[in-house]
Amino acid sequence: MPRGKVSVHEERCKGCGLCIEACPQGVLSFSGDFNSSGYDYVTVDNPEDCVGCGFCGKVCPDVALTVYKKQKEGV
Amino acid sequence: MSKEALAEDTAGMEKVFDRPKSLNNQQFSYCPGCHHGVINRLIAETIDELGIQDNTVGTAPVGCSVFLYKWFDIDVIQPAHGRVSAVATGVKRARPDLNVFAYQGDGDFASIGTNNSTHAANRGDNITVFFINNTLYGMTGGEMSPTTLLNQKTTTTPKGRKAKDFGPPIKMSEMLSALDGPTYITRQAVYDVKRIDQTKKAIKKAFRIQTEGKGYALVEILSACPINWGMDPVKANERIKEEVENVYPLGDILDRS
């Protein structure tokens, strides 16, 4: 099971690609598709590698990402 | 993804990043890769964390961030161009119980509103000012602003800004730090995660100075304008790091808090 999860609000994404650059795990990539505003939105390519660091969310200028992180066991 | 599928996928997980409550669901009208969005989120998050959403008023500039009232779930006043610090002063003096922040671009703060912003700083009014410096006029098409770098090409300086014609770029934060009025002046950037975290700390400190009644706090934030710089968002971030930061060094410039 992955340590984290990121979900992309596709309609909010403007395809700037800053989250793809910021992700240390290479989880995100461009979808190659377009949302209703005509932007090539970002999609989660390797969900298994996500560690829930939240870097993608922090750099996103459109607050289009939600990040979850697995809670430590026994805490 | 459906809500049920998401709930199943995130079972046993904690939400570590989400849209702050002080922003509503309206999409920003900023261009892709614009730093205004990051800065708006940082301010909204800070308002959430300090628990001051119900008694905070913002004042928005003329420029790309003119629609702050559409995106923030707090009261926002949109004064005439350049009068943002002055109106923030008025709100604060009429209602000292409110937290008031002014949000201004370089065209607003350093050009048409220089007199207003300078005197607000000199009076040491108990307000928090955010000065977003992207080195040109973004909304109107990328014209030269007072903070445009030397040799930077803009639509009104197609051969680059020359000091003999326009003077060198104006350093507002350094200029205001020469005054006795201000309490805290800092310059930050948001081009990577580390800088974003530092900027958030500075924003929080600036708000705290106000809630503690210590006076005027200014946070200048270097911002990218990928569209008018003619760069993709990643290159625009590199430009701040390699070029803009050399003229406008980061860090606290004045701290009397």
HADDOCK unambig.tbl for C-alpha pairs under 7 A between the chains (distance, minus, plus):
assign (segid A and resid 12 and name CA) (segid B and resid 27 and name CA) 6.47 0.50 0.50
assign (segid A and resid 14 and name CA) (segid B and resid 32 and name CA) 5.35 0.50 0.50
assign (segid A and resid 15 and name CA) (segid B and resid 32 and name CA) 6.69 0.50 0.50
assign (segid A and resid 16 and name CA) (segid B and resid 32 and name CA) 5.03 0.50 0.50
assign (segid A and resid 16 and name CA) (segid B and resid 33 and name CA) 4.99 0.50 0.50
assign (segid A and resid 16 and name CA) (segid B and resid 233 and name CA) 6.16 0.50 0.50
assign (segid A and resid 18 and name CA) (segid B and resid 33 and name CA) 7.00 0.50 0.50
assign (segid A and resid 18 and name CA) (segid B and resid 233 and name CA) 6.88 0.50 0.50
assign (segid A and resid 18 and name CA) (segid B and resid 234 and name CA) 6.40 0.50 0.50
assign (segid A and resid 54 and name CA) (segid B and resid 16 and name CA) 6.86 0.50 0.50
assign (segid A and resid 54 and name CA) (segid B and resid 17 and name CA) 6.19 0.50 0.50
assign (segid A and resid 55 and name CA) (segid B and resid 193 and name CA) 6.37 0.50 0.50
assign (segid A and resid 57 and name CA) (segid B and resid 17 and name CA) 6.47 0.50 0.50
assign (segid A and resid 58 and name CA) (segid B and resid 193 and name CA) 6.62 0.50 0.50
assign (segid A and resid 59 and name CA) (segid B and resid 38 and name CA) 6.64 0.50 0.50
assign (segid A and resid 59 and name CA) (segid B and resid 192 and name CA) 6.86 0.50 0.50
assign (segid A and resid 59 and name CA) (segid B and resid 193 and name CA) 6.54 0.50 0.50
assign (segid A and resid 60 and name CA) (segid B and resid 38 and name CA) 6.55 0.50 0.50
assign (segid A and resid 61 and name CA) (segid B and resid 33 and name CA) 6.18 0.50 0.50
assign (segid A and resid 61 and name CA) (segid B and resid 34 and name CA) 6.34 0.50 0.50
assign (segid A and resid 61 and name CA) (segid B and resid 35 and name CA) 6.02 0.50 0.50
assign (segid A and resid 61 and name CA) (segid B and resid 37 and name CA) 4.22 0.50 0.50
assign (segid A and resid 61 and name CA) (segid B and resid 38 and name CA) 4.56 0.50 0.50
assign (segid A and resid 62 and name CA) (segid B and resid 28 and name CA) 6.55 0.50 0.50
assign (segid A and resid 62 and name CA) (segid B and resid 37 and name CA) 5.65 0.50 0.50
assign (segid A and resid 63 and name CA) (segid B and resid 19 and name CA) 6.08 0.50 0.50
assign (segid A and resid 65 and name CA) (segid B and resid 18 and name CA) 6.92 0.50 0.50
assign (segid A and resid 66 and name CA) (segid B and resid 17 and name CA) 5.42 0.50 0.50
assign (segid A and resid 66 and name CA) (segid B and resid 18 and name CA) 4.84 0.50 0.50
assign (segid A and resid 67 and name CA) (segid B and resid 15 and name CA) 5.98 0.50 0.50
assign (segid A and resid 67 and name CA) (segid B and resid 16 and name CA) 5.60 0.50 0.50
assign (segid A and resid 67 and name CA) (segid B and resid 17 and name CA) 4.85 0.50 0.50
assign (segid A and resid 67 and name CA) (segid B and resid 18 and name CA) 6.73 0.50 0.50
assign (segid A and resid 68 and name CA) (segid B and resid 10 and name CA) 6.90 0.50 0.50
assign (segid A and resid 68 and name CA) (segid B and resid 13 and name CA) 5.82 0.50 0.50
assign (segid A and resid 68 and name CA) (segid B and resid 14 and name CA) 5.30 0.50 0.50
assign (segid A and resid 68 and name CA) (segid B and resid 15 and name CA) 4.28 0.50 0.50
assign (segid A and resid 68 and name CA) (segid B and resid 16 and name CA) 5.30 0.50 0.50
assign (segid A and resid 68 and name CA) (segid B and resid 17 and name CA) 6.88 0.50 0.50
assign (segid A and resid 69 and name CA) (segid B and resid 13 and name CA) 5.13 0.50 0.50
assign (segid A and resid 69 and name CA) (segid B and resid 14 and name CA) 5.18 0.50 0.50
assign (segid A and resid 69 and name CA) (segid B and resid 15 and name CA) 6.34 0.50 0.50
assign (segid A and resid 69 and name CA) (segid B and resid 16 and name CA) 6.26 0.50 0.50
assign (segid A and resid 70 and name CA) (segid B and resid 12 and name CA) 6.16 0.50 0.50
assign (segid A and resid 70 and name CA) (segid B and resid 13 and name CA) 4.15 0.50 0.50
assign (segid A and resid 70 and name CA) (segid B and resid 14 and name CA) 6.10 0.50 0.50
assign (segid A and resid 71 and name CA) (segid B and resid 12 and name CA) 6.41 0.50 0.50
assign (segid A and resid 71 and name CA) (segid B and resid 13 and name CA) 5.53 0.50 0.50
assign (segid A and resid 71 and name CA) (segid B and resid 14 and name CA) 6.22 0.50 0.50
